[in-house]
Amino acid sequence: NCVFRSLNKMNFITKLSALCLRKSKMQQRHRSSRRPAVPLGSRILTDPSKVFEHNMWDHMQWSQEEEQNAKEKAAENSLVKVQWEDQEILPEKRREELKTQERSSEHTKINSTNSFTHRNEMFEEGENYWKKNGSTSIQGYVHNKKQAKSLTDNPQGKNCGEELGRLESFPGSDATYRILEVGCGAGNSVFPILKVLCNTPGTFLYCCDFASGAVELVKSHSSYNSAWCSAFVHDVCDDALPYPFPDEILDVILLVFVLSTIHPDRMQGVVNRLAKLLKPGGMLLFRDYGRYDTAQLRFKKGHCLSENFYVRGDGTRVYFFTKDEVWNMFNLAGLTEIQNLVDRRLQVNRKKKVKMQRVWIQSKFQKPLLLSLNSPEETAKRHPYR
């Protein structure tokens, strides 16, 4: 039974992530009007002369020359750093105003043109990696309430009375399967997920964003219902700011194109805090920019804040990861790798005959059911990429 429940849970996570990717698709600017003959993830370029026949090619391997050119471009645009005094964080009030304006603008775009923010437009590129075969209904993936409660009501031998008091007072306390989306924006992924959850008893979705305006947009949406969703304002970089629910109750955390916006010095703290929210066996789904992605190589001199960390024209920041860095962060947070890969795609502008090498990191990390007796140093020796 334990094995069966574990497989069902993994299937649910796979199904959920595939749903997010599928429902978050945008109308690409130079997208072909005809339906692709094959799904994303299976279009392999075998004849270079046919490169401009489609808008995208999957699983592209870089030549040594291409990789060297990418490194040189990144080194060149990193020569001139933004002056330290110009890197000061904006005052909190103004920072919030800018974020609210940005999210409101994104919401308008969604309704008028069906286009999405730079975070969510990347969802389309990796659907095949998240998908796995299986036709089990989503209802079958949810744990029995009694079984789930046994994991969350008294984690790590805490005082039972204290835990029961906390569990009775937070949104989603009666749920048996809980999901958190970090950086939900205007709800591009929230509502496709809710469409499934509203028909799945025992499930609950939490979603948070730094911008209060974005959270208000989510709450004001016709599909929002507090019976199975709780949207709240939260700054993941503020360690002193509590989440509106106890630790170790989440089954899934979605962290997609969020970590790259955070200063590198603060990333580990954010990951550590999120790891504490997962119940034993819980899964964190991660996707973000990879090292030498086209977006990194396009930066001009004077936009580099620190190594592989840049500021865009609108003031937002972006970091470009390697899978080693991702592994190290989540390993130090006590999570175990289930998947960690570099997703390389070739995007093509057929009209302008331009080729763009896209690079993303896509990962799944799980909280162990039992705490490891090994120290972080001993675990690091078994690093799969060294």
C-alpha positions as CSV (number, residue, x, y, z in Angstrom):
1,N,0.0,0.0,0.0
2,C,2.8,2.4,0.8
3,V,4.5,1.8,-2.5
4,F,1.1,2.2,-4.3
5,R,0.4,5.5,-2.5
6,S,4.0,6.7,-3.3
7,L,3.5,5.9,-7.0
8,N,0.1,7.7,-7.1
9,K,1.7,10.8,-5.5
10,M,4.5,10.8,-8.1
11,N,1.9,10.5,-10.9
12,F,0.0,13.4,-9.4
13,I,3.0,15.6,-9.4
14,T,3.9,14.6,-12.9
15,K,0.3,15.3,-14.1
16,L,0.2,18.6,-12.2
17,S,3.5,19.9,-13.7
18,A,2.4,18.8,-17.2
19,L,-0.9,20.7,-16.7
20,C,0.9,23.9,-15.7
21,L,3.1,23.7,-18.7
22,R,0.3,22.9,-21.1
23,K,-2.1,25.5,-19.8
24,S,0.6,28.3,-19.6
25,K,1.3,28.3,-23.3
26,M,1.5,31.7,-25.0
27,Q,0.9,32.7,-28.6
28,Q,4.5,33.1,-29.8
29,R,5.2,36.1,-32.0
30,H,6.4,34.1,-35.0
31,R,4.5,30.9,-34.3
32,S,3.3,28.8,-37.1
33,S,-0.5,28.8,-37.6
34,R,-0.6,25.0,-38.2
35,R,-0.6,22.5,-35.5
36,P,2.9,20.9,-34.8
37,A,3.2,17.5,-36.2
38,V,5.0,16.3,-33.1
39,P,4.9,17.4,-29.5
40,L,7.6,19.6,-27.9
41,G,10.5,17.5,-26.7
42,S,10.6,15.2,-29.7
43,R,11.5,17.4,-32.7
44,I,15.1,16.6,-33.3
45,L,17.1,18.4,-36.0
46,T,19.0,15.7,-38.0
47,D,19.4,17.7,-41.2
48,P,20.9,21.2,-40.6
49,S,19.6,22.4,-44.0
50,K,16.1,22.1,-42.7
51,V,16.7,24.3,-39.6
52,F,14.2,26.9,-40.7
53,E,11.4,24.5,-41.4
54,H,10.1,24.8,-37.8
55,N,10.1,27.4,-35.0
56,M,11.9,25.2,-32.5
57,W,14.2,22.2,-32.3
58,D,14.6,20.1,-29.1
59,H,17.5,18.6,-27.2
60,M,20.1,20.6,-29.1
61,Q,23.7,19.8,-28.4
62,W,26.2,22.6,-28.7
63,S,29.4,22.3,-30.6
64,Q,32.7,23.2,-28.8
65,E,32.8,26.4,-31.0
66,E,29.2,27.4,-30.0
67,E,29.9,26.9,-26.3
68,Q,33.2,28.8,-26.5
69,N,31.5,31.7,-28.3
70,A,28.8,31.8,-25.7
71,K,31.4,31.9,-22.9
72,E,33.2,34.7,-24.6
73,K,30.0,36.8,-25.1
74,A,29.1,36.4,-21.4
75,A,32.6,37.3,-20.4
76,E,32.5,40.4,-22.6
77,N,29.2,41.7,-21.4
78,S,30.3,41.2,-17.8
79,L,33.4,43.3,-18.1
80,V,31.6,46.5,-17.1
81,K,29.8,46.1,-13.8
82,V,27.0,48.3,-12.5
83,Q,28.4,50.6,-9.9
84,W,27.8,49.5,-6.3
85,E,25.9,52.7,-5.4
86,D,23.6,52.1,-8.4
87,Q,22.8,48.6,-7.2
88,E,21.0,49.9,-4.0
89,I,17.6,48.4,-3.6
90,L,14.7,50.8,-4.1
91,P,12.9,52.0,-1.0
92,E,10.2,49.5,0.0
93,K,7.2,51.6,-0.8
94,R,8.5,52.5,-4.3
95,R,9.6,49.0,-4.9
96,E,6.0,47.8,-4.1
97,E,4.5,50.4,-6.4
98,L,6.7,49.3,-9.3
99,K,5.8,45.7,-8.8
100,T,2.1,46.5,-8.6
101,Q,2.3,48.5,-11.8
102,E,4.2,45.7,-13.5
103,R,1.7,43.0,-12.5
104,S,-1.3,45.1,-13.5
105,S,0.3,45.6,-16.9
106,E,0.9,41.9,-17.3
107,H,-2.8,41.2,-16.4
108,T,-3.9,43.6,-19.1
109,K,-1.7,41.8,-21.6
110,I,-3.1,38.4,-20.7
111,N,-6.7,39.5,-21.3
112,S,-6.0,41.4,-24.5
113,T,-3.4,39.4,-26.3
114,N,-3.1,36.1,-24.5
115,S,0.6,36.8,-23.9
116,F,2.4,36.0,-20.6
117,T,5.2,37.3,-18.5
118,H,8.8,36.3,-19.2
119,R,8.6,33.7,-16.4
120,N,5.6,31.9,-17.8
121,E,6.3,32.1,-21.5
122,M,9.2,29.6,-20.9
123,F,6.7,27.0,-19.6
124,E,5.9,26.0,-23.2
125,E,9.4,24.9,-24.0
126,G,9.7,22.1,-21.5
127,E,6.4,20.2,-21.4
128,N,7.8,16.9,-22.6
129,Y,10.3,16.7,-19.8
130,W,7.6,16.9,-17.2
131,K,5.2,14.5,-19.0
132,K,5.2,10.8,-18.4
133,N,2.8,8.1,-19.6
134,G,-0.2,7.2,-17.5
135,S,-4.0,7.6,-17.6
136,T,-4.8,7.3,-13.9
137,S,-7.4,9.9,-12.9
138,I,-6.3,12.8,-10.8
139,Q,-8.7,11.8,-8.0
140,G,-6.7,8.7,-7.5
141,Y,-3.5,10.7,-6.8
142,V,-4.8,12.3,-3.6
143,H,-3.9,10.7,-0.3
144,N,-6.5,9.4,2.1
145,K,-7.2,12.2,4.6
146,K,-6.3,10.0,7.6
147,Q,-3.0,8.9,6.0
148,A,-2.0,12.5,5.2
149,K,-2.9,13.8,8.6
150,S,-0.6,11.2,10.2
151,L,2.3,12.9,8.4
152,T,1.4,16.5,9.2
153,D,-0.4,16.7,12.5
154,N,2.6,15.7,14.6
155,P,5.8,16.0,12.4
156,Q,9.1,15.2,14.1
157,G,7.5,14.4,17.4
158,K,6.3,17.9,18.2
159,N,3.7,18.6,20.9
160,C,0.5,17.2,19.7
161,G,-1.8,19.8,21.3
162,E,0.2,22.6,19.9
163,E,0.2,21.2,16.4
164,L,-3.6,20.5,16.5
165,G,-4.2,24.1,17.5
166,R,-2.1,25.4,14.6
167,L,-3.7,23.1,12.1
168,E,-7.2,24.1,13.0
169,S,-6.5,27.8,12.4
170,F,-5.1,28.1,8.9
171,P,-6.6,28.0,5.4
172,G,-6.6,24.6,3.9
173,S,-6.3,22.9,7.3
174,D,-8.8,20.2,6.3
175,A,-7.0,19.4,3.0
176,T,-5.0,16.2,2.5
177,Y,-3.0,17.4,-0.5
178,R,-1.5,20.9,-0.5
179,I,0.3,22.8,-3.2
180,L,2.2,26.1,-3.1
181,E,3.0,28.3,-6.1
182,V,5.7,30.8,-5.3
183,G,5.6,34.0,-7.4
184,C,2.1,33.5,-8.8
185,G,1.9,36.9,-10.6
186,A,-1.6,37.5,-12.0
187,G,-2.5,33.8,-11.9
188,N,-1.3,32.4,-15.2
189,S,-0.7,29.0,-13.6
190,V,-3.1,29.3,-10.7
191,F,-6.3,29.0,-12.5
192,P,-5.4,26.0,-14.7
193,I,-4.4,24.2,-11.5
194,L,-7.7,25.3,-9.8
195,K,-9.7,23.9,-12.7
196,V,-8.4,20.5,-11.7
197,L,-8.4,21.0,-7.9
198,C,-12.0,22.2,-7.7
199,N,-13.1,18.7,-8.8
200,T,-10.6,16.9,-6.6
201,P,-11.7,16.6,-3.0
202,G,-9.1,17.1,-0.3
203,T,-6.8,19.3,-2.3
204,F,-5.8,22.9,-1.7
205,L,-3.7,25.5,-3.5
206,Y,-1.6,28.3,-1.9
207,C,-0.2,31.0,-4.1
208,C,1.9,34.0,-3.2
209,D,3.5,37.0,-4.8
210,F,5.6,39.9,-3.6
211,A,3.2,42.4,-5.3
212,S,0.0,43.1,-3.5
213,G,-1.6,44.2,-6.8
214,A,-0.9,40.8,-8.3
215,V,-2.5,39.0,-5.4
216,E,-5.6,41.2,-5.6
217,L,-5.9,40.3,-9.3
218,V,-5.9,36.7,-8.4
219,K,-8.5,37.1,-5.6
220,S,-10.8,39.1,-7.8
221,H,-10.8,36.5,-10.6
222,S,-14.1,34.7,-11.2
223,S,-12.5,31.3,-10.7
224,Y,-11.0,32.2,-7.3
225,N,-12.6,30.4,-4.4
226,S,-11.3,30.4,-0.9
227,A,-12.7,26.9,-0.4
228,W,-9.7,25.5,-2.3
229,C,-7.3,28.4,-2.7
230,S,-5.5,31.0,-0.6
231,A,-3.6,33.8,-2.3
232,F,-1.4,36.0,-0.1
233,V,1.3,38.6,-0.3
234,H,4.7,37.3,0.7
235,D,8.4,38.3,0.3
236,V,10.3,35.0,0.2
237,C,13.5,36.8,1.0
238,D,12.1,37.9,4.4
239,D,13.1,35.1,6.8
240,A,11.2,36.7,9.6
241,L,7.9,36.8,7.7
242,P,5.8,33.6,8.5
243,Y,3.8,31.7,6.0
244,P,0.0,31.5,6.8
245,F,0.4,27.7,7.5
246,P,2.7,25.5,9.5
247,D,5.9,23.9,8.3
248,E,6.0,20.4,6.8
249,I,2.5,20.3,5.3
250,L,3.0,20.9,1.6
251,D,3.1,18.1,-1.0
252,V,4.3,20.2,-3.9
253,I,6.0,23.5,-4.3
254,L,6.2,25.2,-7.7
255,L,9.3,27.4,-8.0
256,V,9.4,28.5,-11.7
257,F,11.4,31.5,-13.0
258,V,11.4,33.0,-9.5
259,L,14.8,32.1,-7.9
260,S,16.6,33.9,-10.8
261,T,15.1,37.2,-9.7
262,I,16.7,37.0,-6.3
263,H,20.2,38.2,-5.3
264,P,22.6,35.2,-5.3
265,D,23.5,35.9,-1.7
266,R,19.9,35.3,-0.6
267,M,19.0,32.3,-2.8
268,Q,20.1,29.6,-0.3
269,G,18.1,31.1,2.5
270,V,15.0,31.1,0.3
271,V,15.5,27.5,-0.7
272,N,16.1,26.5,2.9
273,R,12.9,28.1,4.0
274,L,10.8,26.5,1.3
275,A,12.3,23.1,2.1
276,K,11.0,23.4,5.6
277,L,7.4,23.8,4.2
278,L,7.5,20.4,2.5
279,K,6.2,17.3,4.3
280,P,8.5,14.2,4.2
281,G,8.2,12.9,0.7
282,G,7.1,16.3,-0.7
283,M,8.4,17.5,-4.0
284,L,9.7,20.9,-5.2
285,L,9.4,21.5,-9.0
286,F,12.0,24.0,-10.3
287,R,12.5,25.6,-13.7
288,D,14.7,28.7,-14.5
289,Y,17.2,30.2,-16.8
290,G,20.4,28.2,-17.6
291,R,23.9,29.5,-18.1
292,Y,24.6,31.0,-21.6
293,D,20.9,31.2,-22.5
294,T,20.3,33.7,-25.4
295,A,18.8,36.1,-22.8
296,Q,22.2,36.3,-21.0
297,L,24.2,36.7,-24.2
298,R,22.0,39.6,-25.4
299,F,22.9,41.9,-22.4
300,K,25.1,44.8,-23.3
301,K,28.0,46.1,-21.2
302,G,27.0,47.9,-18.0
303,H,24.1,45.6,-17.1
304,C,26.0,43.1,-15.1
305,L,25.6,43.3,-11.3
306,S,27.9,40.3,-10.5
307,E,29.0,37.1,-12.1
308,N,26.0,35.7,-14.2
309,F,23.6,38.2,-12.5
310,Y,22.2,41.1,-14.6
311,V,19.7,43.9,-14.4
312,R,17.2,44.5,-17.2
313,G,16.1,47.8,-18.6
314,D,13.0,47.7,-16.4
315,G,15.0,47.2,-13.3
316,T,14.2,43.5,-12.8
317,R,17.2,41.2,-12.1
318,V,18.0,37.8,-13.5
319,Y,20.5,35.1,-12.7
320,F,21.6,32.3,-15.0
321,F,22.2,28.9,-13.3
322,T,24.2,25.8,-13.9
323,K,22.8,22.4,-12.8
324,D,25.7,22.1,-10.4
325,E,24.6,25.3,-8.6
326,V,21.0,24.1,-8.5
327,W,22.0,20.7,-7.1
328,N,24.2,22.3,-4.5
329,M,21.5,24.7,-3.3
330,F,18.8,22.1,-2.9
331,N,21.2,19.5,-1.5
332,L,22.2,21.9,1.2
333,A,18.5,22.4,2.0
334,G,18.2,18.7,2.7
335,L,16.4,17.8,-0.5
336,T,17.2,14.8,-2.8
337,E,17.5,15.0,-6.5
338,I,14.8,13.2,-8.6
339,Q,15.6,15.1,-11.8
340,N,18.1,17.8,-12.7
341,L,18.8,18.5,-16.3
342,V,19.8,21.2,-18.8
343,D,17.0,21.8,-21.3
344,R,18.6,23.1,-24.6
345,R,16.4,24.3,-27.4
346,L,17.0,26.0,-30.7
347,Q,14.4,28.7,-31.4
348,V,14.2,30.0,-34.9
349,N,12.8,33.2,-36.4
350,R,12.1,31.9,-39.9
351,K,11.3,35.3,-41.3
352,K,14.6,36.9,-40.2
353,K,16.6,33.7,-40.5
354,V,17.8,34.1,-36.9
355,K,18.7,31.2,-34.6
356,M,18.6,31.5,-30.8
357,Q,20.1,28.9,-28.4
358,R,17.8,28.7,-25.4
359,V,19.0,27.1,-22.1
360,W,16.9,26.3,-19.0
361,I,17.4,24.2,-15.9
362,Q,14.6,21.9,-15.0
363,S,14.6,19.9,-11.8
364,K,12.6,18.0,-9.3
365,F,13.8,17.7,-5.7
366,Q,12.2,15.7,-2.9
367,K,12.2,15.9,0.8
368,P,13.4,12.5,2.2
369,L,11.0,10.4,4.2
370,L,13.8,9.8,6.7
371,L,16.5,12.2,7.7
372,S,19.9,11.3,6.3
373,L,22.6,10.4,8.8
374,N,25.2,11.7,6.5
375,S,26.7,15.2,6.9
376,P,26.4,17.7,4.0
377,E,30.1,17.2,3.4
378,E,29.7,13.5,3.0
379,T,26.7,14.0,0.8
380,A,28.6,16.4,-1.4
381,K,31.2,13.8,-2.1
382,R,28.6,11.8,-4.0
383,H,27.7,14.8,-6.2
384,P,26.5,13.2,-9.5
385,Y,28.1,15.9,-11.6
386,R,31.6,15.8,-10.2
